[in-house]
């Protein structure tokens, strides 16, 4: 049994912001995962481990095949599902993924050993705040799927390591619709996440150095295109 995530965790991921019948259509009508990706998705569902939902999987397939990024950075590995998905659909890419949860790191290592047949993925263990400062590569695409309140903390270092024209994708930014509410209506235990996401929106959505788009897939994606070499984050 996987112990890192309780049965009551990730309640916002269970509250889709799109009408339920449309979510059902997106999850049932789009091509299912195959092979090891299906095995991992089924395992994550059984163990209540948060991975990207199927509508986001389908979007990533198109994104990876279209962009064919050469260098990918991921913050938040979990069991390695999304890294292996990106490797599958961008077969010439090199992927660096970061996680600090020992249990997830152990599972990810096992899955990469089994399924990363082209040896595309490098797993870095530790806190992203510490590891980002020491990265030397420049990335075409960054996928952030970790502590939501830390997105705004990670973003300045991430932007330094993204090429001009590169894309940053941030997951779970709607928090089951909480981000659209006044803070007084948000549960106290979720307010740190709320404040962090509002700061993220303030810094990026109207920023002339970035092109930003919010997508209602899963619990919400924020897409950021880096337009200039040195991005100034607004307050």
C-alpha positions, -999 to +999 in steps of 0.1 A: +000+000+000+012+035-008+011+057+023+020+091+010-015+101+001-045+095+024-079+084+011-091+119+018-063+137+000-066+158-032-103+166-027-101+194-053-091+170-080-124+152-074-143+184-081-141+191-118-149+227-128-164+216-162-198+200-163-197+164-153-212+151-185-185+168-205-158+155-182-172+120-186-172+124-224-136+136-224-125+107-202-145+079-219-143+089-256-106+098-260-082+070-267-073+050-236-038+046-223-019+016-235+007-007-222+027+005-192+009+039-192-024+020-186-008-001-159+005+030-141-027+050-145-047+020-130-022+017-101-025+055-094-062+053-093-063+023-070-038+040-046-053+075-048-020+089-061-025+122-080-016+120-117-029+140-146-065+130-155-073+115-188-084+147-206-050+162-197-033+130-209-050+134-243-039+171-245-003+162-236-002+136-264-010+163-290+013+188-273+043+165-272+038+152-308+034+188-321+062+206-302+086+177-300+106+194-273+143+183-270+147+193-233+119+189-207+119+198-170+093+184-147+087+195-111+067+168-093+075+132-104+050+112-083+052+076-097+067+088-130+035+086-151+036+120-167+074+118-174+069+084-191+039+099-211+060+128-223+089+103-232+064+082-252+052+110-273+084+130-276+108+101-282+138+123-289+135+144-257+156+143-226+136+147-194+147+159-160+122+154-133+124+165-096+107+151-065+113+151-028+089+124-015+109+093-007+080+069-013+073+084-047+110+085-056+112+048-049+082+040-071+093+063-098+128+047-099+112+012-103+089+025-131+117+042-149+139+011-147+111-010-162+096+014-188+121+041-198+134+019-226+153+048-243+168+061-211+153+095-216+145+104-180+168+116-152+153+118-117+167+144-093+159+139-056+153+168-033+136+201-029+130+220-062+140+253-045+175+239-040+178+219-072+166+245-097+195+269-089+220+243-099+205+232-132+226+241-162+204+231-191+180+252-210+146+237-215+120+239-243+092+228-220+086+228-182+057+209-165+050+219-129+028+196-109+039+199-073+029+220-043+006+246-058+015+274-033+051+270-044+045+277-081+051+314-077+083+306-056+097+282-083+087+304-113+116+329-113+142+302-114+122+282-139+120+312-162+158+316-162+161+281-176+134+282-203+144+291-238+127+321-255+096+306-271+096+278-246+064+267-228+057+263-191+026+242-181+013+244-145-012+219-133-042+221-109-045+259-108-083+260-104-084+240-071-119+228-078-131+263-085-118+278-052-096+303-071-127+321-084-141+326-049-134+354-023-108+341+002-134+341+030-153+313+012-122+291+009-115+265+037-088+278+060-065+248+053-066+258+016-059+295+019-021+292+015-026+275-018-053+301-028-029+330-020-001+314-039-022+308-070-036+344-069+000+357-067+008+335-097-021+349-117-011+384-108+024+379-119+017+362-152-018+366-168-013+402-179+025+401-181+037+415-215+068+393-213+046+362-213+017+348-233-007+332-209-037+309-213-059+292-187-074+258-199-102+240-181-087+206-183-086+185-152-083+209-123-071+236-146-039+242-166-020+275-169+002+278-200+030+304-202+050+311-233+083+329-226+085+358-251+117+376-240+151+366-226+146+383-192+110+381-179+100+406-153+073+392-131+046+418-122+031+421-087 
